[in-house]
Amino acid sequence: MSKVKDLKEKYGLSATLVGGSLVVGSVFGQCVLSPPEVVVEESVPPAPAPVEEAPAEPVDEPAEESEGA
């Protein structure tokens, strides 16, 4: 165990858990070990297709009659 303590002091080793990842640091730099990402697919039924409405036909309005011609 004393050898491990000597190495820790000699190289300034530190280990920390951050957000599920193991971060190991030393005087030479740091390394982050993360677990592999798991892709989770949700089973959602597909949305129904939008219903297309027929275009509305223009309504003919009666022409205004003018008096006095």
N, C-alpha and C positions, 0 to 999 in steps of 0.2 A: 504494500500500500504506500510505503514511503517513496517508491520509485514514481508512482503516479503523481504524488504531491510534488515531487521534484520537477517532473515534466511540466506540470501545471504552472509552477512558478517560473521555470526557465523560459517557456514559450508563451506565457500569459494566456493560457487556454481558458475559455469560458463557454458554457453551453446554456442556451435558453430556449424555451418553447414560446413561439409567437404565432398565434392564429393557427395552431395545428401543425406548424413547421418547426423543425429543430434547427436552430441557428448556432453554429459552432464558430467561435472567433479565436484568433491567435495573433501573435505579433506579425505574422505574414499576411493576414487578411481574414476574411470570413467566408463561410460556406453555409448555404441554406439547403436543408434536406426536406422536401415536401412529399407527402403521399401522392400517388397518382390520382388524377382527377377522374371522377366517376360521372359519366353522362347519364342523366336521368331523363327519360322521355315520358311526358305526361300523355295519358290517353284521353284526348278531348275529342268529342264527336265533331265532325266537320260542320261548319256553319252552312245553313241552307242557302242556296243560290238566290240572289235577289230576283224578285218577280218583275219582269219587264211589263210596263203598262203601255197600251197602245197610245200613240200620240193623239192628243185631243184635236178634234176638227174645229176650225174656226167657226164661230156662230155668226151668221149673217144678221146684222141688225137692220131694221127697216130704215130706209133713207128718210131724212126729214123733208117734209113738204114745205115749200116756200110759198107764201101768199103774194099775190100781185105780180103777175107776169106780163 
